[in-house]
Amino acid sequence: MPDRPKGRGMKMILSPVKEYSLENDFKIYQPERLKKNEEMINEIRELDPDIICVVAYGMILPKEILDIPKYGAINVHPSLLPQYRGSSPIQYAIINGDRKTGVTTMYLDTKMDAGDIILQKEVRIGTDETTGELWSRTSGIGAKLLVETLEKISDGTAPRIKQGEEYTLAPMIKKEMSKIDWAKQTSLEIRNLARGLDPIMGTYSHLNGKKIKIWKTDVISVPEFINKYAEFEDYEYRFKDIEPGTIMYVDEKEGLYVKAKDKLVVILEVQAENSKRMHITDFLRGNKVQVIDMFE
């Protein structure tokens, strides 16, 4: 993709692929668009590639390009297609609480992630794994699967499996998805949302009028909480009447215990406005938070 400014300083940051290409004197093309881009299409025709490989590119290749290579165009996609077609398969797998995902190599066609499947590799998702961690893991798996796919295409043993019409989508993540709804979301949904949006944007909520990003959480049931903090035993019957988002307990070492729709969310890592990401212990040293304060 074309270079884009990133970060607070909006500096132009080169992708690792471009850096490697510059170091090795590869010719680089970064068109703003491909559709009806005759100049770019003609450049590819002149290259006369045997095969085109696409990995995390972000643009759909038009039919004029797909028809050029002798062995077609192939893509590496981080899901077990036909599940999670689209730009955010890893994020949705974690947000939805899936226990497994995978990597697929496939032939490209003019529809998004709808081409014939070549190879797939299943990947288990760790209980605490974040999108960033799973992305790193599947990147390595995808690289090896791409090499294996090319070898099979080269020797004529690559399978070609139709996807069918039943599929799910993983569209682009939108900012409004990152706000926690304490009244409607369960504790597990909040935990999975935080994992799924780490490190892309993080989840957030407002506390005492200030926006707080919530990066890492855990879940604890009411009986487990009372077993841990015996002083609440006489008040167990009142938990169901407490408004979701209410801070139930402040433990500088263990975290903030917040009432959710069903259980309690334990907030472990946060980021205040104009601050860096930190453990809740460090946050509480510099911020006064009290029981019955509310996240909104």
C-alpha positions as CSV (number, residue, x, y, z in Angstrom):
1,M,0.0,0.0,0.0
2,P,1.1,3.6,-0.4
3,D,3.1,5.0,2.6
4,R,0.8,6.7,5.2
5,P,1.6,8.9,8.1
6,K,1.2,7.1,11.5
7,G,1.3,7.8,15.2
8,R,1.0,11.0,17.2
9,G,3.7,12.7,15.2
10,M,2.1,11.6,11.9
11,K,5.5,10.5,10.6
12,M,5.8,8.5,7.4
13,I,6.6,4.9,8.4
14,L,7.7,2.4,5.8
15,S,6.4,-1.2,6.0
16,P,8.9,-4.0,6.7
17,V,8.2,-5.3,3.1
18,K,9.2,-1.9,1.6
19,E,12.3,-1.6,3.8
20,Y,13.4,-5.1,2.7
21,S,12.7,-4.3,-0.9
22,L,14.8,-1.0,-0.7
23,E,17.7,-2.9,0.9
24,N,17.7,-5.5,-1.9
25,D,17.0,-3.1,-4.8
26,F,13.6,-4.5,-5.7
27,K,11.4,-2.4,-7.8
28,I,8.5,-1.1,-5.7
29,Y,5.0,-0.2,-6.9
30,Q,2.5,1.6,-4.6
31,P,-0.5,2.6,-6.5
32,E,-3.4,4.4,-4.8
33,R,-5.8,2.2,-6.7
34,L,-5.8,-0.8,-9.0
35,K,-9.2,-0.7,-10.6
36,K,-9.0,1.0,-14.1
37,N,-5.3,1.7,-13.5
38,E,-4.1,0.9,-17.0
39,E,-0.5,2.1,-16.2
40,M,-0.2,-0.4,-13.3
41,I,-1.9,-3.2,-15.2
42,N,0.5,-2.7,-18.1
43,E,3.5,-2.8,-15.8
44,I,2.3,-6.2,-14.4
45,R,1.8,-7.5,-18.0
46,E,5.3,-6.5,-18.9
47,L,6.6,-8.3,-15.8
48,D,4.8,-11.4,-17.0
49,P,4.7,-13.2,-13.6
50,D,4.1,-16.9,-13.3
51,I,2.1,-16.3,-10.1
52,I,1.0,-13.4,-7.9
53,C,1.0,-13.7,-4.1
54,V,-1.0,-11.3,-2.0
55,V,-0.6,-11.0,1.8
56,A,-2.5,-8.4,3.9
57,Y,-2.7,-6.0,0.9
58,G,-6.0,-4.3,1.5
59,M,-7.1,-4.0,-2.2
60,I,-9.1,-6.3,-4.4
61,L,-7.2,-7.2,-7.6
62,P,-9.3,-6.5,-10.7
63,K,-9.9,-9.3,-13.2
64,E,-7.4,-7.7,-15.7
65,I,-4.6,-8.4,-13.2
66,L,-5.9,-11.8,-12.1
67,D,-5.9,-13.0,-15.7
68,I,-2.2,-12.2,-16.2
69,P,-0.2,-14.8,-14.3
70,K,0.0,-18.4,-15.7
71,Y,-0.7,-20.1,-12.4
72,G,-3.2,-17.5,-11.1
73,A,-3.1,-15.2,-8.0
74,I,-3.1,-16.6,-4.5
75,N,-3.7,-15.0,-1.1
76,V,-2.9,-15.8,2.5
77,H,-5.9,-15.2,4.8
78,P,-5.8,-15.5,8.7
79,S,-9.0,-17.5,9.2
80,L,-10.4,-20.9,8.3
81,L,-12.4,-19.8,5.3
82,P,-15.3,-19.5,4.5
83,Q,-15.4,-18.2,8.1
84,Y,-14.5,-14.6,8.6
85,R,-14.1,-13.2,5.1
86,G,-12.9,-9.6,5.3
87,S,-10.3,-7.3,6.7
88,S,-10.5,-8.2,10.5
89,P,-10.7,-12.0,10.9
90,I,-8.3,-12.2,13.8
91,Q,-10.0,-9.4,15.7
92,Y,-13.5,-11.0,15.3
93,A,-12.3,-14.5,16.2
94,I,-11.1,-13.1,19.6
95,I,-14.0,-10.7,20.2
96,N,-16.4,-13.6,19.5
97,G,-14.6,-15.8,22.0
98,D,-13.6,-18.5,19.5
99,R,-11.2,-21.2,20.7
100,K,-9.7,-21.8,17.3
101,T,-9.0,-20.1,14.0
102,G,-6.5,-20.7,11.3
103,V,-4.7,-19.7,8.1
104,T,-5.9,-20.3,4.6
105,T,-4.2,-20.1,1.2
106,M,-6.6,-19.6,-1.6
107,Y,-6.9,-18.6,-5.3
108,L,-8.1,-15.0,-5.7
109,D,-11.2,-14.1,-7.7
110,T,-13.1,-10.8,-8.0
111,K,-15.1,-11.3,-4.8
112,M,-13.5,-10.6,-1.4
113,D,-11.9,-13.8,0.1
114,A,-14.3,-16.0,-2.0
115,G,-11.8,-17.9,-4.1
116,D,-11.1,-21.6,-4.1
117,I,-9.2,-22.9,-1.0
118,I,-5.8,-24.5,-1.5
119,L,-4.4,-25.3,2.0
120,Q,-5.5,-24.6,5.6
121,K,-3.8,-24.8,9.0
122,E,-5.8,-24.8,12.2
123,V,-4.6,-22.6,15.1
124,R,-5.8,-22.8,18.7
125,I,-6.5,-19.4,20.4
126,G,-5.0,-19.0,23.9
127,T,-7.4,-18.0,26.7
128,D,-5.6,-14.7,27.3
129,E,-4.2,-14.2,23.8
130,T,-4.7,-10.8,22.2
131,T,-5.1,-9.8,18.5
132,G,-1.4,-8.6,18.4
133,E,-0.1,-11.9,19.8
134,L,-2.3,-14.1,17.6
135,W,-1.4,-11.9,14.5
136,S,2.3,-12.5,15.2
137,R,1.7,-16.3,15.5
138,T,-0.4,-16.7,12.4
139,S,2.0,-14.5,10.4
140,G,4.7,-17.1,10.9
141,I,2.3,-20.0,10.2
142,G,1.0,-18.2,7.1
143,A,4.5,-17.7,5.7
144,K,5.3,-21.4,5.9
145,L,1.9,-22.3,4.5
146,L,2.5,-19.9,1.5
147,V,5.8,-21.6,0.8
148,E,4.1,-25.1,0.9
149,T,1.4,-23.8,-1.3
150,L,3.8,-22.5,-3.9
151,E,5.6,-25.9,-3.9
152,K,2.4,-27.8,-4.5
153,I,1.3,-25.4,-7.3
154,S,4.7,-25.8,-8.9
155,D,4.6,-29.7,-8.9
156,G,0.9,-29.8,-9.8
157,T,-0.4,-31.3,-6.5
158,A,-2.3,-28.2,-5.1
159,P,-5.9,-28.9,-4.3
160,R,-8.7,-26.6,-5.3
161,I,-11.7,-26.6,-3.0
162,K,-14.8,-24.5,-3.6
163,Q,-16.0,-22.5,-0.7
164,G,-19.8,-22.7,-1.2
165,E,-22.3,-20.0,-0.3
166,E,-22.3,-20.3,3.5
167,Y,-19.8,-17.9,5.1
168,T,-19.3,-15.3,7.8
169,L,-17.9,-11.8,7.5
170,A,-15.3,-9.9,9.4
171,P,-15.7,-6.3,8.3
172,M,-13.4,-3.4,9.2
173,I,-13.3,-2.6,13.0
174,K,-15.0,0.8,13.7
175,K,-14.1,3.1,16.6
176,E,-17.6,3.0,18.0
177,M,-17.2,-0.7,18.7
178,S,-14.5,0.0,21.3
179,K,-16.8,1.6,23.9
180,I,-17.8,-0.7,26.7
181,D,-21.5,-1.0,27.3
182,W,-21.6,-2.2,30.9
183,A,-25.4,-2.7,31.0
184,K,-25.6,-4.8,27.8
185,Q,-22.3,-6.7,27.6
186,T,-21.4,-9.7,29.8
187,S,-18.1,-9.7,31.7
188,L,-16.8,-12.3,29.2
189,E,-17.8,-10.1,26.2
190,I,-16.0,-7.2,27.8
191,R,-12.9,-9.3,28.4
192,N,-12.9,-10.6,24.8
193,L,-13.5,-7.1,23.4
194,A,-10.4,-5.9,25.2
195,R,-8.3,-8.8,23.9
196,G,-9.7,-8.4,20.4
197,L,-8.8,-4.7,20.2
198,D,-5.3,-5.0,21.7
199,P,-3.2,-3.3,20.4
200,I,-5.3,-1.8,17.6
201,M,-7.3,0.8,19.6
202,G,-8.2,-0.7,23.0
203,T,-11.6,-0.6,24.7
204,Y,-12.6,2.4,26.7
205,S,-15.1,3.8,29.2
206,H,-15.5,7.1,31.1
207,L,-14.7,7.4,34.8
208,N,-15.4,10.7,36.6
209,G,-15.7,12.4,33.3
210,K,-12.4,11.2,31.8
211,K,-11.8,8.7,29.1
212,I,-10.0,5.6,30.3
213,K,-8.7,3.0,27.9
214,I,-9.0,-0.5,29.3
215,W,-6.4,-2.9,27.9
216,K,-6.4,-6.0,30.0
217,T,-9.2,-7.5,32.2
218,D,-10.2,-10.7,33.9
219,V,-13.5,-12.1,35.0
220,I,-14.6,-13.3,38.4
221,S,-18.0,-14.5,39.6
222,V,-19.8,-13.1,42.6
223,P,-19.3,-16.2,44.7
224,E,-15.6,-16.2,43.8
225,F,-15.4,-12.5,44.7
226,I,-17.0,-13.0,48.1
227,N,-14.8,-16.0,48.8
228,K,-11.8,-13.7,48.1
229,Y,-13.2,-10.7,50.1
230,A,-15.2,-12.1,52.9
231,E,-16.4,-8.7,54.1
232,F,-19.0,-8.7,51.3
233,E,-20.6,-12.0,52.4
234,D,-23.5,-10.3,54.1
235,Y,-24.3,-8.2,50.9
236,E,-24.3,-11.0,48.3
237,Y,-28.1,-10.7,47.9
238,R,-27.7,-7.1,46.8
239,F,-25.3,-7.7,43.9
240,K,-28.0,-8.2,41.4
241,D,-29.5,-4.8,42.1
242,I,-26.2,-2.9,41.6
243,E,-26.0,-0.9,38.4
244,P,-23.5,-2.3,35.9
245,G,-20.3,-0.2,35.7
246,T,-20.2,0.4,39.4
247,I,-16.8,-0.1,41.1
248,M,-17.3,-2.7,43.8
249,Y,-13.8,-2.9,45.2
250,V,-10.4,-1.2,44.8
251,D,-7.4,-3.4,45.3
252,E,-4.2,-1.7,44.4
253,K,-2.4,-5.1,43.8
254,E,-5.2,-7.1,42.3
255,G,-7.2,-4.6,40.3
256,L,-10.5,-2.7,40.1
257,Y,-13.5,-4.9,40.5
258,V,-16.4,-3.6,38.4
259,K,-20.0,-4.9,38.2
260,A,-20.9,-6.0,34.7
261,K,-24.2,-7.4,33.4
262,D,-23.6,-10.8,35.0
263,K,-20.3,-11.1,36.9
264,L,-17.5,-8.8,37.8
265,V,-14.8,-7.5,35.5
266,V,-11.3,-7.1,37.1
267,I,-9.5,-4.3,35.4
268,L,-5.8,-5.0,35.2
269,E,-4.2,-2.6,32.7
270,V,-5.4,0.9,31.7
271,Q,-4.4,4.0,29.9
272,A,-5.6,7.4,31.1
273,E,-5.9,10.5,28.8
274,N,-2.5,11.8,27.7
275,S,-0.7,9.0,29.4
276,K,0.8,5.6,28.7
277,R,-0.5,2.1,29.1
278,M,0.1,0.9,32.7
279,H,-0.7,-1.7,35.3
280,I,-3.7,-0.8,37.5
281,T,-1.3,-0.5,40.5
282,D,0.6,2.4,38.9
283,F,-2.7,4.0,37.8
284,L,-4.1,3.9,41.3
285,R,-1.0,5.6,42.7
286,G,-1.8,8.8,40.8
287,N,-5.6,8.6,40.5
288,K,-8.2,8.7,43.3
289,V,-10.7,6.0,42.6
290,Q,-13.4,5.0,45.1
291,V,-16.0,2.3,45.6
292,I,-19.3,3.2,44.0
293,D,-17.6,5.4,41.4
294,M,-19.0,4.4,38.1
295,F,-17.7,3.7,34.6
296,E,-20.0,5.0,32.0
